[in-house]
Amino acid sequence: MDLAGKVAVVTGSGRGLGRAYAEALAAAGAAVVVNDVDGLAAGETVDAIEAAGGRAVPVVAPVGDTATADRLVSTAVERFGRLDVMVTNAGILRDRVLWKMSDDDFDDVVRVHLRGTFTCARAAAVRMREQGDGGRLILISSPAGQRGNFGQTNYAAAKAGIAAMARTWAMELAKAEILVNAVVPVAATEMTRTIPAFAPVIEEAERTGTPFPAWLRRDEGLGTVEDAASLVVFLASDEAKGVTGQAIGIGGDRLALWAHPQEKAADFADGGWTADGIAGSWHAGVGATPETFGIPAPKGP
């Protein structure tokens, strides 16, 4: 995949998935603005990219504020002449069950994930529309945003909102030929290593260099952060022309298209529904096969 001449911003790219996205984009030829709140981590990503022959520059700042978003875009333009790709990856976790989650737990996560995606995408869209030759907004969502997840009210809500923003912006930016998609990655990260079924396998792979087993890569769709980076490179490329408004999953050996929410079943009552009428028809009607919720528990070999 050839991204020569393109310029990308990747938020939260000092480590983990974000670093994998930045390094993969650079390896394909793009110049990259590396963003993180950790200056040392951002510098290490830049050093790795430059050591491999790529071009990168760090911006150390927390996402969320408009000022940071504007700084990321202006850095791309000042250092590399333009902006073609914005990858909104930055995120934090503050996991608590509902009755223990504080206002700060909720607000901090929403600020980084949801508001950070909004401000960075808005700044990028303004610049891309001025350039007049299209662009790419690649928004990082999560399975938690598609299905919900225990203890992640804040994170799941933010990630669901990100998928909704991708669908909305795909419509709003279509005329400007700016494509917008949500990526739903599953990879061995600090978060997934806390899952009991995954932890020993991940630890063994890191200790010995043994590849993840087939049941993990294929059945659970979980692999390395590098596995997930290929989708970001594809969506940034000219080969992805026409792909927009989608939520696309990737992990291990699995590439998947997530369905958008839609009506599953409908019943009708002349003159409208009463509460008693709903109660009388629910179990045999629209409620006969209710939807599942939550990320399914992993199934080992």
C-alpha positions as MATLAB code, in Angstrom:
seq = 'MDLAGKVAVVTGSGRGLGRAYAEALAAAGAAVVVNDVDGLAAGETVDAIEAAGGRAVPVVAPVGDTATADRLVSTAVERFGRLDVMVTNAGILRDRVLWKMSDDDFDDVVRVHLRGTFTCARAAAVRMREQGDGGRLILISSPAGQRGNFGQTNYAAAKAGIAAMARTWAMELAKAEILVNAVVPVAATEMTRTIPAFAPVIEEAERTGTPFPAWLRRDEGLGTVEDAASLVVFLASDEAKGVTGQAIGIGGDRLALWAHPQEKAADFADGGWTADGIAGSWHAGVGATPETFGIPAPKGP';
ca = [
       0.000    0.000    0.000;
       1.492    3.337   -1.068;
       0.744    6.417    1.052;
       3.636    8.490   -0.284;
       2.801   12.183   -0.190;
       0.067   11.795    2.406;
       0.174   13.329    5.877;
      -1.527   11.785    8.908;
      -2.195   12.696   12.529;
      -2.572    9.840   15.028;
      -3.728   10.782   18.520;
      -2.624    8.663   21.456;
       0.198    7.151   19.426;
       2.905    6.879   22.052;
       2.209    3.224   22.684;
      -0.173    0.330   22.007;
      -2.595    0.492   19.107;
      -1.883    4.142   18.400;
       1.829    3.536   17.996;
       1.114    0.586   15.698;
      -1.131    2.799   13.551;
       1.497    5.551   13.351;
       4.321    3.166   12.469;
       2.234    1.349    9.847;
       1.168    4.610    8.178;
       4.782    5.789    8.129;
       5.988    2.460    6.747;
       3.520    2.891    3.883;
       5.029    6.304    3.102;
       2.920    8.811    5.032;
       4.423   11.572    7.158;
       2.953   11.319   10.664;
       2.201   13.707   13.511;
       2.584   11.585   16.640;
       0.490   12.734   19.591;
       0.538   11.611   23.211;
       0.390   13.068   26.726;
       3.607   11.188   27.510;
       6.476   13.044   25.881;
       8.905   10.156   26.293;
       6.501    7.710   24.635;
       5.767   10.114   21.780;
       9.496   10.621   21.250;
      10.120    6.895   21.154;
       7.472    6.451   18.450;
       9.003    9.253   16.396;
      12.480    7.772   16.840;
      11.265    4.343   15.707;
       9.612    5.816   12.620;
      12.677    7.846   11.683;
      14.997    4.893   12.307;
      12.969    2.960    9.741;
      13.346    5.764    7.211;
      10.023    7.496    7.811;
       9.056   11.057    8.700;
       7.370   12.024   11.957;
       7.066   14.837   14.464;
       5.757   14.700   18.061;
       3.043   16.850   19.634;
       2.788   16.332   23.381;
      -0.680   17.408   24.530;
      -3.935   15.891   25.858;
      -6.775   15.686   23.356;
     -10.186   17.087   24.157;
      -9.659   20.825   23.898;
     -10.035   22.689   20.626;
      -6.585   24.178   21.158;
      -4.938   20.750   21.001;
      -6.913   19.766   17.906;
      -5.925   22.984   16.148;
      -2.295   22.476   17.159;
      -2.240   18.960   15.710;
      -3.617   20.137   12.377;
      -1.372   23.209   12.205;
       1.689   21.077   12.993;
       0.852   18.729   10.116;
       0.477   21.663    7.733;
       3.531   23.591    8.946;
       5.873   20.588    8.966;
       4.564   18.562    6.034;
       2.434   20.952    3.956;
      -1.022   19.423    4.267;
      -3.308   16.992    6.103;
      -4.865   13.899    4.546;
      -5.671   11.548    7.428;
      -6.853   12.056   11.005;
      -6.830    8.961   13.230;
      -8.595    9.636   16.551;
      -7.192    6.931   18.787;
      -6.412    8.625   22.131;
      -8.243    7.190   25.109;
      -8.199    6.417   28.810;
     -10.050    4.001   31.082;
     -11.794    4.685   34.380;
     -13.724    1.450   34.856;
     -16.358    1.310   37.599;
     -19.816   -0.213   37.937;
     -22.593    2.356   37.688;
     -23.170    2.845   41.407;
     -19.464    3.413   42.041;
     -18.637    5.585   39.031;
     -17.901    9.205   39.957;
     -18.661   12.288   37.911;
     -14.923   12.633   37.203;
     -14.672    8.983   36.094;
     -17.418    9.610   33.567;
     -16.362   13.065   32.428;
     -12.661   12.245   32.017;
     -13.322    9.291   29.708;
     -15.955   11.096   27.655;
     -13.704   14.139   27.343;
     -10.778   12.204   25.893;
     -12.638    9.672   23.746;
     -15.774   11.450   22.574;
     -14.925   15.150   22.806;
     -11.370   14.459   21.676;
     -12.679   12.684   18.595;
     -15.083   15.553   17.908;
     -12.558   18.378   18.252;
      -9.822   16.614   16.280;
     -12.179   15.508   13.507;
     -13.694   18.987   13.264;
     -10.287   20.656   12.966;
      -9.237   18.094   10.353;
     -12.471   18.491    8.377;
     -12.048   22.265    8.242;
      -8.529   21.888    6.832;
      -9.457   19.117    4.388;
     -12.379   21.138    3.031;
     -10.038   24.107    2.521;
      -7.580   21.889    0.627;
     -10.436   20.757   -1.602;
      -9.186   17.287   -2.484;
     -10.830   15.056    0.086;
      -9.390   13.224    3.060;
      -9.920   10.522    5.646;
     -11.279   10.569    9.188;
     -10.568    7.232   10.883;
     -12.299    7.067   14.259;
     -11.349    4.345   16.716;
     -14.374    2.726   18.364;
     -14.622   -0.549   20.325;
     -16.731   -3.703   20.699;
     -17.871   -2.159   23.994;
     -19.489    0.626   22.005;
     -21.305   -1.883   19.831;
     -22.525   -4.225   22.581;
     -21.855   -2.654   25.985;
     -19.449   -4.018   28.593;
     -19.640   -4.576   32.343;
     -18.063   -1.742   34.327;
     -17.605    0.510   31.304;
     -20.541    2.913   31.268;
     -18.299    5.823   30.296;
     -16.137    3.986   27.763;
     -19.014    2.131   26.079;
     -21.081    5.310   25.789;
     -18.161    7.219   24.266;
     -17.312    4.457   21.803;
     -20.960    4.097   20.754;
     -21.048    7.841   20.188;
     -17.935    7.630   18.039;
     -19.595    5.078   15.753;
     -22.644    7.346   15.512;
     -20.454   10.317   14.645;
     -18.808    8.310   11.854;
     -22.206    7.668   10.271;
     -23.260   11.298   10.646;
     -20.034   12.799    9.331;
     -19.979   10.388    6.398;
     -23.157   12.138    5.235;
     -22.058   15.671    6.066;
     -18.619   15.368    4.435;
     -19.542   13.289    1.390;
     -19.665   16.290   -0.952;
     -16.129   17.227    0.113;
     -14.995   13.627   -0.623;
     -13.891   13.157    2.975;
     -14.453    9.534    3.948;
     -15.310    8.715    7.552;
     -15.207    5.268    9.144;
     -15.088    3.749   12.620;
     -12.522    1.036   13.315;
     -13.427   -1.571   15.942;
     -10.105   -3.196   16.909;
      -9.474   -6.164   19.181;
      -5.826   -6.587   20.161;
      -3.529   -7.574   22.994;
      -3.333   -4.339   24.981;
      -3.206   -3.335   28.636;
      -7.002   -3.648   28.728;
      -7.421   -7.067   27.118;
      -4.597   -8.583   29.154;
      -6.838   -8.171   32.230;
      -9.377  -10.668   30.815;
      -8.723  -13.988   32.610;
      -9.125  -16.148   29.503;
      -6.643  -14.010   27.543;
      -4.064  -13.066   30.183;
      -2.023  -16.306   30.349;
      -1.909  -16.655   26.559;
      -0.786  -13.056   26.088;
       1.825  -13.385   28.834;
       3.177  -16.615   27.344;
       3.402  -15.066   23.879;
       5.276  -12.051   25.227;
       7.638  -14.213   27.266;
       8.497  -16.749   24.579;
       7.644  -15.051   21.307;
       5.169  -17.830   20.525;
       2.404  -16.721   18.142;
      -1.114  -16.522   19.499;
      -3.008  -19.814   18.992;
      -5.597  -20.174   16.252;
      -8.555  -20.200   18.668;
      -7.542  -16.745   19.889;
      -6.702  -15.225   16.500;
      -9.641  -16.689   14.594;
     -12.429  -17.605   17.031;
     -11.966  -14.601   19.330;
     -10.524  -12.321   16.654;
      -7.722  -11.134   18.931;
      -4.157  -10.612   17.782;
      -1.329   -8.130   18.058;
      -1.636   -4.369   17.715;
       0.196   -4.692   14.403;
      -2.608   -6.932   13.104;
      -5.092   -4.102   13.614;
      -2.932   -1.453   11.942;
      -3.430   -2.822    8.426;
      -7.061   -1.677    8.384;
      -6.046    1.898    9.231;
      -3.524    1.885    6.377;
      -6.166    0.578    3.962;
      -8.723    3.195    5.002;
      -6.095    5.930    4.598;
      -5.285    4.804    1.062;
      -6.750    5.532   -2.352;
      -7.821    1.878   -2.468;
     -10.546    2.691    0.091;
     -12.308    5.142   -2.227;
     -16.056    4.832   -1.650;
     -15.740    3.178    1.765;
     -17.466    5.513    4.214;
     -19.954    5.486    7.085;
     -18.916    1.977    8.156;
     -17.949    0.350   11.451;
     -15.264   -2.186   10.599;
     -13.792   -4.691   13.025;
     -10.323   -6.197   12.896;
      -8.292   -8.413   15.193;
      -6.057  -11.432   14.751;
      -7.214  -13.256   11.622;
     -10.686  -11.673   11.609;
     -11.924   -8.755    9.481;
     -15.593   -7.943   10.056;
     -18.284   -5.446    9.124;
     -20.500   -4.449   12.052;
     -24.218   -3.993   11.379;
     -25.757   -0.618   12.016;
     -28.675   -0.499   14.486;
     -32.001   -1.070   12.768;
     -35.495   -2.292   13.559;
     -35.509   -6.033   14.091;
     -39.271   -6.602   14.353;
     -42.472   -4.543   14.386;
     -46.114   -5.091   15.372;
     -49.058   -2.769   14.754;
     -52.215   -1.866   16.647;
     -54.999    0.180   15.091;
     -55.264    3.471   16.938;
     -51.977    2.967   18.782;
     -50.745    0.893   21.690;
     -51.941    0.798   25.277;
     -49.716   -0.481   28.070;
     -52.021   -3.502   28.453;
     -51.881   -4.116   24.721;
     -48.081   -4.120   24.749;
     -48.086   -6.499   27.728;
     -50.436   -8.876   25.970;
     -48.463   -9.057   22.757;
     -44.872   -8.560   23.837;
     -43.686  -12.132   24.386;
     -45.311  -13.483   21.235;
     -44.605  -10.370   19.154;
     -41.659   -8.010   18.914;
     -40.191   -9.305   22.184;
     -40.220  -12.963   21.185;
     -36.458  -13.022   20.430;
     -34.856  -10.196   22.385;
     -31.413   -8.913   21.495;
     -28.374  -10.045   23.455;
     -26.203   -7.489   25.221;
     -22.616   -7.319   26.424;
     -19.434   -8.634   24.849;
     -19.651  -12.460   24.820;
     -17.338  -14.214   27.263;
     -14.222  -15.656   25.590;
     -14.268  -19.371   24.816;
     -10.965  -21.100   25.241;
      -9.779  -24.115   23.251;
];
